Amino acid sequence: MTTHTSSQPSDNPKLNELLIKLDDAVRLLTQAPEFSKPGKLPRVLDTARRVLLQEGGCTAVEARAQVLEEAGLFAGSDWETPQYLVPSLTSHSLKSGDANVVVIEAISELRLLAVAKGDYLHSQISAEQAHHYLTQVMAINLGLLFNAPSEAERETQGRLADLPRQLFQHLAQRIGYEHIIDQLIDEIWRILKQRPIQVDSIKQMITQIALCQINPNIDLGASGQGADRLVSSLFGPTQACREDPGVDVYRDRLERMDQTALQAEATGFARAMHDTGLVSPYHTVLLRYLLEEGDHLLAEAMGLSSTGRDCLMCYHDLVHALIRGAVYPATPQAVYGLALMLERGILYQPPVAPAMWRQLGLQLSEWSEARLTLAYGEYASPRARLLEGVLCMLGLPLGVGQGNNPTCQSARALSMWAYNDPDYLLQMVAWAARDDEIIMHFEGRPISSMESLSGVATELPMDLDPVSLLVVPHLDRIYAEMGRQCIDREGDPHRWVNPEFHGWWSGRGFRINVDVATGQLCDVDDFLRHFYASYHPFYNGNQPLIHPQPAGIAITDSAARFIGWHAITILRITLDPDEDMRVYFYNPNNDSGQDWGDNVKVSTAGYGERFGEASLPFEQFASRLYIYHYDPLERGELAKVSQDELESVKGYLMRSWGAARIPPTELQADDGSHTQA
């Protein structure tokens, strides 16, 4: 392979000299056999470091990003799969004392910049995904863009501390300064509309915006409009904490307030919380103070409707105990979780209130306490942290995310139980947190999470909400063991695993449009007719979906290229505000708003979605579906689905993931010698 250097020689003789050395080092790495590549890497990284520290160095490395990757620079490392990179982790890499880590992170960002600009067509990540990732990276690391290195950075990194700053100056110039803050604000609001349980990264971004606003050396120009609502929601939602005085000062101010002032505070906090889905630490101070002031102010501070107020009055002692046990300045999201749980009215289900009392007194195992402390630190006790997670999951069942882990099945199960069977979820939490073991049954046989072999995830996931952190490792092993028990059966194991794993309400009827042995499409027309007859209100007698149903989709990127199989939950099918039939579904991926190519863009707001739902027009959703369950006793009318309707769906299918999966017999049918199946 010839070495590619698309950048022109610079006016910097030192840089030109280093680039010659870099190109030589990359050529040697490219030519080296796999077993000897590690020995060639240090020279490449050391030369790249010196290049990046030169003026114009980032431009030169960006132009060589594809060659560097193809030479094997990222092979065997976390950076080898850019589609799985986590923006929040870049802060640690770029501030590392290990020069090689800093350099490889910087080159990875420049590679994604080349992808985002359309100069590098990457097989694993699209231009839109790369741009989205870089926007988040810029947001989280705004301090590197605007501020000089701290003494600590100078001490640990020396001159290397200048490298990330030159990198971010380059990224900002290429992406556009004026767009960074505005895009960041738009991105934050887009994510918040989905109401995720995990909001730490969003709070981190808002904190960076707040620091930029008060820094006299930073001129945001006309950008940053609309940031005030976000910043104030965390640092000054009400008049009494407008200047962010600190929780101790705020507590003193509350003691001097009369009922009218407390009412105003309660209303202000509730408005800010329900507007953004974010909770200020000041809100927790108010809620704990109001425990002695009467339930009417508590209800006001949580923004409860008549349903939530009634639930609060009926379960007064339990709600007070939950506030005392879970609501602290370090666990503010517990307030939002509690408010939405009361709004759902699930405490009226007979087993839920006793299960919540059990949760309040639950003795956590040493392993559970260690996991929670490792993941979240010691600012709150493990018990309070877990209780916050339980309240958030019960209040926001569609806000569960799988993190950077291949555990979509387990995340889907937790979401489905929180949505549909909350006392079963609480039982799972008790088993996992107290006993370090979950036992489920598969066709009458018990399966222990402690006795099962490894699961889908190769290592223990850490980037999860508190409930998922403890429960997912157990579910992951059980799910994998159920799959292993189906290994000798013909067909897809989801047919048997899903109903046993997720719950009795999963339909026992099962359809798949991919031949498991060959990966080719099969029975597409029949598959689609059954889906329409089972789920589309116009073909199933206008029967709404009663229970959420597990389903599998073929995920595609913005170029409609196949990415992989993914577990989702079908929640409801109904007409949207434009009178188009839409499928509303839960996607355990951390961001449901995705472009799947061929004008198939998943919506999360604007088409009647509830918090946490994703949606697509029925035919577009059907085109990405490859597995679904149904009740065989309630099937609708197959004959009524017109061929024109099916052809429209198949068009989307064949222009995307189905293009490479057409059986040979169907390809030959075009010459007239065969009949299409």
N, C-alpha and C positions, 0 to 999 in steps of 0.2 A: 504494500500500500504506500502510495506517495504521501509525504507530509504536506498537510494543507495549511497554508498561512494566508488567509484572506485579507488580513490587515496590511496596510501599506507600511513600509519602513518609516519610523518616526524621526523627529528632529533630535531625539535624545540618543546620542551615540552609545551611552552606557546601556540603555534599554535594547538597542539593536544588537549589541554584543551578547547580552543575556538571552535574547530570543533565539539567536543562532545556537547557543548552548542548550536551550530548552528544546528546540526542534530536534537536535541530535539525541538528547536524552529520551524524548518521546519515540523517536525512530528505533532506538535500541530496545525500548520497552515493547514496542509493537512487534518487533522481530523475534523477541525472546520466546522460547517455549513456555507453556503454562507453569511448569515446575520451577523455572528460574525467574519468573517475573517479579516475585517479591524482592529479589536482590537488586533489581533495576529501579525500583520505586523511590528509594531515598534520594537518588540523584535528580529524578524528575521533580519531587516535592521541594527539595532544597532550591533548585533553580527557579521553580514556579514562585516560591516565596520571595526570592529576590526580584523577580519580574513584577510581582503584584505590588511591591513597595515602591516601584518607580512610577513617575507620572506617565500615564498612558498604558500602564501595565495591565489594568483590568480590561481595557479595550482589546489588547493583544490576546489575553487569555480567553476572553469571550469568543474571539474569532477562532480559537483553537479548541474550543470546548468539545466539539464532536470527536475530533481526532484524539484528544486526551481520554475520552470515555471509551472509544473503540480500541485504544491501545491497552485498556485493562486497568486504568487508574482506580476505578471504583470496585473492581471485581472482588467479591468475597466480603465486602463491607456493607454497612447499613445504607450507604449512599448508592448502592448498586440498583436499588428499586426506588426511583424518585417518587413514584405514585404513593408510597407509604411513608414518606418523610413527614415529620411532625414539626410545624413551624416553631412552636414554643421551645423546642430543644436546641434551636440554633443559637440562642443566647449563651448556653453553656459551652457549646463547641467554639464559638467565636471568642470567648473569654478564657479559653483553656490555656494553660501554661505549656501545653504540648504543641510545638509549631506545626507538626504534621497534621494534627486535627484541625487547627485553624485554617491551614492552606487547603486541605481537601474540602472543608465546608465552604470556603470561599469559591473554589473552582466549581463546586456543585451549584452554588447560587448563580454563577456566571453561565453555567450550562443551561439552567432553567430560564435564564434571561434570553439566551439564544433561542430556546424553544418558544418562549412567549412572544418573541419578535418575529417568529416564522423563519428564522435562519437555519433551524435545526429541526427536522421532522423526526421526532422521537417515537419509538415503537411502544413505549410504556406510559407516556403522559402527553396530553394534548396541549396546544398553545394556551387554551383558556384555563386549563388546570394549573399550568405553570405560572400564568399571570396571577391567578387567584392565590396560589401559594406564596409568590413573592410579595404580594400586597400584604398578606398576613405577617410575613417575615419582617417587612419594613415597619409594620405597625408595632410589633412586639419589640423591635430594636430601634425605636425612634431615638433613643438616647445616644446610640452610636452614630446617628446621622447628625445630631445637633451639638453634642457635648464632647469636650476634650476627655482624654483618658483620666480616670481617677488615679489616686496614688496607689491604690491596691492593684489596679490593672498594670500600672507602670512597674510595680514591684514584681508581679508574677509574669508579665509578658515582655517587659522592656520595649524595644522599638516595635516589636510585633503588634503592640496595641494599636499602632497606626494602620495596620493592614485592614481590619474590619471597617474602619472609618472611611478609608479610600474606596473600599468595596461598596459601601452604602452611598457614598457620594456618586459613584458611577451608576448604581442601580437607580438612584433618584433622578439623575440626569436623563437616563434612558427611558424611565417610566414617566417622568414628569413631576416636578416638585408640587405643582399646583393640584395634581390629582391625588397625591398620597393621602393627605388628611381627609379630603372629601370622599375618596374611595373607601378609606378606612371607616368613616362614619356610616356610609351607606352599607358597608359590609356588616358592621356591628348591628345595625337595625334589621338587616335581612336575617341574620342568625337569630336575633332576639325574637323575631316574629314566630320562630319555630319553638320557642320556649324550651331550650335544652336544660337538663338538670345541672350539667357541669358548665359553670360560667366563669371559672377562674381566669381563663385566657382572655375572655371578653373584658373582665374587670381590669386585667393587666393592660389591655389596649386603651381603655378609657383613662387609666392612670397616666399612661404616656401622653395622651392628649392633654390632660390637665396640667402636666408638667410643662408641656410646650406652651400652653396658654399663659402661664405665669413667668416664663423665661423671657426676660427683656431682650435677650440676644437673638431670639427667634421671631422672624417676621412671617406670619402665616398668610399675609396678604388677604385676599378675599376668601380663601379657603377656610374650612372649619365651621361653616354655618351649620347650625343644628347640633353642635357638640354640647351646648350648654345643658340641654335636657339630660344627656347621658352623664355628664360630669356631676351635675347637681343630684342626680338620683343616688349616687354613691356618697358624695362628700358634703351635701347640703340640701336635702330635700325640703326642709321646712325653714321657717323664719328663725327659729331658735337655734339652728345649727348651720345657718347659711354660710358662715365664714369658716366652717370646719374646725370648731374649737377643741375637739377631742371629747371622748365619751365621758370622762370624769367631769369636765366642765358642764357638759350637757346634762348629766345626771343632777348636778347641783341646781341648774336652771329649772328642771322639772319640779323640784321640790318647792319652788317659789311661784308656781303657776296656779291659777284658779281653774275652775271647770271649763270656762269658755276658752281659755288659752290651750288647755289640754285637748279639747275638742278640735281646735284648729290644727294642732300638731298631728293628732290621729288622722284627720282627713287628709292632710298634706302627705303624710307617709303612705297612706293607702293609695292615693292617686299616683304617686311616683312609682310605687311597686307594681301596680297593675298596668301602668303605662309601659314599663320596660321589662318586667319580669325580674328585675334586679332589686336587691334589698340592701339598704345601707346599715352599717353597724349601729348607727344611731337609732334605727327602728327597733332593734332588739332591746336597747336600753329603755325605750318608751314602753314596749310591750311588757317587760318585766315590772316596770313601775306601776303599770295600770292593773296588775293583778290585785292590787289592794283598792282600786278605785271603782270597780263595778264592771260587769260584763258588757254594758252598752258601749263603753269607750273601747273595750277590747275588740268588740265587733266592728266598731268604726275604724280602729287602727288597722284591722285586717281587710277592710273594704268588703265586708260580707253582705250578701243579698239576704232575702228572707229565709232561704233554704239554709244558708250557712249560720245565720243567727239562731234559727230553731235548733240546729244541731249543737251549737255552742251551749244553748240553754239546757238542752237535754243531757249533755255529757259535760257539764260544767267542771266537775272534779277531774275528769280525764284530761280535758283541754288545759286546765291549769297545771296539771302534772307534766304534760307534754311541754308546755312553755318553760317550766322550771328545769326540765331535764334536757331540752334540746336548744333553746333559744339563748345564744350568747353572742357577743360581738364577733367572735371567731367563726360562728355558724349562722350567719344572718339569713341564708336561703331557707332555713327551717321555717321562717315566718311565712314565706310564700307557699311552701309545701303544705303547711298546716292550714292556711287559708283556703287553698284549692281543694284539699282533702275534705274540709268541712262543706265546701260548696258542692262537692260530689255527693254528699249525704251517705257515704259508705259506712259510717258508724252505725247507721240504722240496721245494717245486716247483722244478725245476732252474733256471729262469731268474731266480728272485727274488733269491737270494743274490748272484750276480754283478751284478745290477742295483742292489742296495743298495751294493755296493762302488763302482760307478760313481757313485752318488749322493753317497757320501762324498767323492769326489775331484772332483765336478762344478765346473767353472769357470763361475760365474754371469755373465751379461751385465751391462753397466753399467745397462741399463734395469731388469733384474730386481732388482739390488741397490738401485737407487734406489726402486723400488716398495715393496720390503720395509722399507726404512729409513723411508720416508714413512709407511707404515701402522703400523709397530710400534716406531719409535724406534731408538735406538742402544744399548740396554741389552744386546743380544746381536747377534752378527754376522749379516748376511743369510743366510750359509750355515747357521749353527746354527738360525736361525729356520725356514728352509725344511725342514731335516732334522727338526725337531720336528713341523712340519706333515705331513711324509710319514709319520712314525711314527704320528701320531694318526689319519691317514686310513686307514692300513693296519690299525691296531688297532680303530678305530671307524668302519667304512665307512658305517654308518647314522647317523653323527653329523654328516654334511656338511649345512650350511645355505646357502641361497641369499642370505642377507642381505636388505637392503632393495632388491632388484633383480629385474627380470622375467626371471631366468635360470634358471628351474626345470629347463629341459631340460639345461643344462650341469651343474648341480649333480647331477641325477639320473645323468648319464653318469659323472661322477667317482665317485659312490657305487657305481654298478653295477660299474665296473671294479675298484675297491678290493675289492669284495665277491666278485667272480666271476673277475677277470682281473688280478691285482695287477701282473704284469710289464708289461702293456700300460699301466697307469696310470703306472708308473715311466718308461716310454718317453716318454709324453706330458709328464711333468714335465721330463725331460731336454731334450726339444725346446724346450719353452716357456722354461725357465730359462736354457738355454745359447745357443740359436739364435734366440730371439725369433720363432720361426715353427713352426707345426704344419701338416703336410700330411696330409689324409685323402682317401680316394677315394670318389666317388659314381658308382656304376655304371661303374666302370673309369676314370673321369676324375679326375685329381688336383685337389684344391681347397686352395689355400694360404691360411692365415689372414692373411698379409700382403697378399695380392693381392685378398682379398675386400672387399666393401663393408661398411658398418656392420652391426652385429648387432642383436639385440632391445634390448639396453641402450643408452640414448642417451649415456651417459658411462661412463668406466671405474669399475667398482665398487671400493670400498675396504674395506667392512665384511665381509671374508671371511677364512677361514683362509688360512695362507700358501700352500698348494698352489692353492686356488681363486683366490687373488689373482693368481697368475701365469698359470694355465692357462685360467680361465674366459673372459677377453677373446678368446682365440684360438678356443675352442670356440664361443663365441657367434657370432662372425663366420662360422665354417664352417657352423654349423647354419642360420643365416639364408641363406647362399649355397645350401645344398642345397634349402631351401624355394623360393628364387627359380628354381632350375633345374626345379622342378615346376609353375611358375606357369601353364603352358598345359595342364596335365593336368586331366582331369575328376575331381572328388572331392577328398578331403582329402589334402594332401601328406604327412601323417604315415605314410601307407601305404607310401611309398617311402623317406622320410627316416629313420624310426626304426631299421629294420634296418641301414642303412648307417652311421648315426651311432653307435648304441649297441653293435652287435656281431652276429656271425652267429647268436647264440642267440635273437635276437628273432624270434618266429614270423612266417613269411611270410604266413600268413592274417591278414586284417584285417577288423574290423567297426566300423561307426559307426552311431549311431542318430539322427544329426542330418543333415538335408539341407544341404549346404554352401552352396548358392545361396540358400535361403530362411531357414535357421535353424530350420525346423520339424522336429518329431520324425518319424522315418520307420522303418518295419520294426521296431517296438519288440519285438513278440513274437518275431520271428525272431532279433533281436539277443540277447535274453535267453536264448532256447533254446540258441543256440550258445555263449553264455558258460557256462551251466550244464553243457552237454555237454563243454566244453573244460576247465573248471576245477574244478567241484564233484566231490569224490571219489565221491559216490554215483551220479554220472551218467557218469563217465569211466573206469569200471573200476578205481576206487581208485588211480589213477596220481598220485603226488605231483608237484608242480611241480619240474622239474629245474633250470631256469635262471630267474633273475628276469626278469620281462617288463615292458616299458614299457606304460603305460596312461594314459588321460586321464580326468579326472573333472570334473564340474560342481560347483564349490565354491559352497556356499550359506551364508548367515549363520544366526544363531540363530532368526531369524524365517522360515527356509527360503526366503529370497529369493536369486535367482541373483546371484553375485558375479563369476564368470569361469571360464575353462577353466584347468586346472592339470595338470601332468605329475607322475605318481607311478610307483612300481615295485611290482608285485605280487610278493611274496616267497614266500608259502606259504599254503595253505588247509588247515585241519585243525580237529578238534574242540577246543573250549576246555575248561577244567576243569568247566564246567557242562554239557558234552556238546552244546553248540550249535556249528554249523559257522561258523567265522569266517575272514575274509580278513585276513591280516597283510601290511601294506604299508609302504613307505618314502615319506615325504612330505618333499620338500626344503624346505618351509616351516620356519622356524626353531623353531616349536613345533607339534608334531603333535596336541596335545590340543585339539580344537575342537568346538564345538557347531554342527552343521549344520542345526538346526531339525527340527521334527516328531519330536522324541525321538531323533534320530540324533546320538549323541554319540560322537565318536572317542575310543577308549581308548588309553592308552599304558602302563598297568600294571594288573595285577589279573586279566587274562584270558589269562595265559600268554604275554604279550609278551616278547620278548627286547629287550635294550637298543637303543633307536632305532626300534623297530617301532611303528606305529600299527595299530589293528585295529577292525573292525566286524563284526557278524553278516552273513552272506553276502548275505541279501536286502537289507539296508540299504546295503551297499557297492554292490551291483548297481544300486540305484536312483539312485546318483550317478555311475555309470560312463557314459561316452559313446564311448570308444574303447578297443579292446583288440586285441592280437595273439594268434594261436594257430597251432599246427602243423596245417595242413589234413589231414595224413596220420594224425593221432592223435585225430580227433574222437570224442566219445562218442555216447551215445544221445539224440537230440533228442526222440524220441517219449515217453520216460519222464518228462519234465518236465511235471508236472500244470498244468492251467490255473489251479487255485487258487493254486499257488505263484507263477505269473507275475502273477496279479492282485494278490497281496500286494506284490510288488516295484513294480508299476505304480502302486499306491496311494501309496507313498512318492514315486514319481517325479512323479505328477500333483499332489501336494500341495506340491511344491517347484518346482524349476527347470523342470519340464515343463509347468506350468500355462499359461504364455503361449506354448507352442510346439506346441499341438495343431493339426494341419492342419484347415482349414475343413470338409473332407469328413467328418472324424470328429466335429466339433461338430454337424453337421447330422444325423448318424446317430441322434441321440437322438430325433428326431421320427418315426422309423420309415420315413422316405422313402429313407434310404440305409443301406447295410450298412457297419458299422465295419470299417476295414482291419485 
